[in-house]
Amino acid sequence: MSDRLVLVTEALPLAVVELNRKRQKNALSMALRDELEAVLGALEADPRVKAVVLTGGSEVFSAGFDLKEVIETDFQAFAHRAVEFTERTYFFKKPLVTAVAGPAYAGGFDLALSGDVIVAAEGASLGRPEIRFGINPLMTKLWLRVGMPCALRLSLSGEPLSAQEAKAVGLVDSVVPAAELLPAARAEAER
């Protein structure tokens, strides 16, 4: 397994970007976020790359921010950096398809929402459990996808949605069998 926290596979004009902290459920450590931002910047600048698929692999998209770092870091500095990261992924200048397998929670939920198109595997779940720990989640792009009343309900309840429930409220664009996730996401990017 690679030491890289973010893996890139190019099949031009597409690039597939995969989070690579599997043992930590792709928790978004500062190092992973820095590496992902650098990768996205390079792909954005590469004229050969026309679209990008972002995945966490077949088991988990991302469990959210690395809680150990949240506890060990000044919260104001952490929150500021988290907002910067979210803005960077949300304003990626090329079409971005997120392929969500397994859980996409908290910061991982927001990262999944950075996709212009979101494809979820049948067993995926998406949610914002951080409200249960007294952390007010970012509203991010959620309200644009599902409307303010639904966004507030999702953000304030902390209850995760199954892939099918997420599709029903407009949070994800399509739900596919797990084995078809990456091919379906690639097809969306190619389209």
C-alpha positions in Angstrom: 0.0 0.0 0.0 1.2 3.5 -0.9 2.4 6.0 1.7 0.5 8.6 -0.2 -2.7 9.9 1.5 -4.2 10.7 -1.9 -3.8 8.4 -4.9 -4.3 9.7 -8.4 -5.0 7.5 -11.5 -5.3 9.3 -14.8 -7.1 7.9 -17.8 -7.2 11.1 -19.7 -9.3 13.1 -20.0 -10.4 11.8 -16.6 -8.6 11.6 -13.3 -9.7 9.4 -10.4 -8.6 10.7 -7.0 -8.8 8.3 -4.0 -8.4 9.0 -0.3 -5.9 6.6 1.2 -6.2 6.4 5.0 -8.2 3.2 5.0 -7.3 2.1 8.5 -8.5 5.4 9.8 -11.7 5.3 7.7 -10.3 8.1 5.5 -10.4 10.5 8.4 -9.5 13.9 7.1 -6.3 14.7 8.8 -4.5 18.0 8.1 -1.9 16.1 6.1 -4.6 14.4 4.0 -6.4 17.7 3.4 -3.1 19.4 2.4 -2.3 16.6 0.0 -5.8 16.6 -1.5 -5.7 20.3 -2.0 -2.4 20.0 -3.8 -3.6 17.2 -6.0 -6.8 19.1 -6.9 -4.7 22.2 -7.6 -2.5 20.2 -10.0 -5.5 18.6 -11.7 -7.2 22.0 -12.1 -4.1 23.4 -13.8 -3.6 20.4 -16.1 -5.4 21.2 -19.4 -5.5 17.5 -20.3 -7.8 16.7 -17.3 -11.4 17.6 -18.1 -13.2 16.0 -15.1 -12.3 14.3 -11.8 -13.8 11.4 -9.8 -13.2 11.6 -6.1 -13.7 8.4 -4.1 -12.7 6.9 -0.7 -12.6 3.4 -2.2 -15.0 0.6 -1.8 -15.4 0.5 2.0 -15.7 4.0 3.2 -15.8 7.5 1.7 -14.7 9.4 4.8 -15.6 9.3 8.5 -15.0 13.0 8.8 -12.3 15.1 10.3 -9.6 13.4 12.3 -11.0 13.6 15.8 -7.6 13.2 17.5 -6.4 16.3 15.6 -9.6 18.2 16.5 -9.0 17.5 20.2 -5.3 18.3 20.1 -5.7 21.5 18.0 -6.9 25.0 19.0 -10.5 24.8 17.9 -10.6 28.3 16.4 -7.6 27.4 14.2 -9.0 24.0 13.3 -12.4 25.5 12.4 -10.8 28.2 10.2 -8.7 25.6 8.4 -11.7 23.3 8.0 -13.7 26.2 6.3 -10.7 26.9 4.0 -10.6 23.2 3.0 -14.3 23.0 2.4 -14.2 26.2 0.2 -11.3 24.8 -1.8 -13.1 21.6 -2.6 -16.4 23.3 -3.3 -14.9 25.7 -5.7 -12.9 23.2 -7.7 -13.0 24.6 -11.3 -13.6 21.4 -13.2 -16.5 18.9 -13.1 -16.2 16.8 -10.0 -18.1 13.5 -9.4 -18.0 12.1 -5.9 -18.3 8.3 -5.6 -19.6 7.5 -2.1 -19.3 4.0 -0.6 -19.9 3.3 3.1 -20.1 6.2 5.5 -19.7 9.8 4.5 -20.0 11.6 7.8 -19.3 15.1 9.2 -16.4 16.6 7.2 -16.6 13.6 4.9 -20.2 14.5 4.2 -19.2 18.0 3.2 -16.4 16.5 1.0 -19.0 14.3 -0.7 -21.1 17.4 -1.3 -18.3 19.0 -3.2 -19.2 16.9 -6.1 -21.2 18.4 -8.9 -22.7 14.9 -9.3 -22.8 12.5 -6.4 -23.1 8.8 -7.0 -23.6 6.5 -4.0 -23.3 2.8 -3.6 -26.4 1.0 -2.2 -24.8 0.5 1.2 -23.6 4.1 1.6 -24.8 6.3 4.4 -24.5 10.1 4.7 -24.9 12.2 7.7 -23.8 14.9 10.1 -23.4 13.3 13.6 -21.2 16.1 14.8 -24.2 18.0 16.1 -24.5 15.3 18.8 -21.1 16.4 20.2 -22.1 20.1 20.3 -20.3 21.0 17.0 -22.5 23.0 14.7 -22.1 21.6 11.2 -21.4 23.9 8.2 -24.4 24.4 6.0 -22.2 24.3 2.9 -23.9 23.2 -0.3 -26.5 21.1 1.5 -29.3 23.6 1.4 -28.7 24.2 -2.3 -29.2 20.5 -3.0 -32.2 19.7 -0.7 -33.7 23.1 0.3 -33.4 24.8 3.7 -36.0 22.9 5.7 -34.5 19.5 4.8 -31.0 20.8 5.3 -31.8 22.1 8.8 -33.5 18.8 9.7 -30.5 16.8 8.5 -28.0 19.1 10.2 -29.8 19.4 13.5 -30.9 15.7 13.9 -27.5 14.1 13.3 -29.3 11.1 11.8 -27.6 9.5 8.8 -29.5 8.8 5.6 -29.2 5.6 3.6 -28.2 6.0 0.0 -31.8 5.5 -1.0 -33.1 8.1 1.4 -30.4 10.5 0.2 -31.6 10.0 -3.4 -35.2 10.5 -2.4 -34.4 14.0 -0.9 -32.1 15.0 -3.8 -28.9 14.7 -1.8 -27.3 12.2 -4.2 -28.0 11.9 -7.9 -27.9 8.2 -8.3 -27.6 5.0 -6.3 -25.9 1.9 -7.8 -24.8 -1.5 -6.7 -21.5 -1.3 -4.8 -19.6 -3.2 -7.6 -20.7 -0.6 -10.1 -19.9 2.5 -8.1 -16.6 3.5 -9.8 -17.7 2.6 -13.3 -20.9 4.6 -12.8 -19.0 7.6 -11.4 -16.6 7.4 -14.3 -19.5 7.3 -16.8 -20.9 10.5 -15.2 -17.6 12.2 -15.4 -17.2 11.2 -19.1 -20.7 12.5 -19.8 
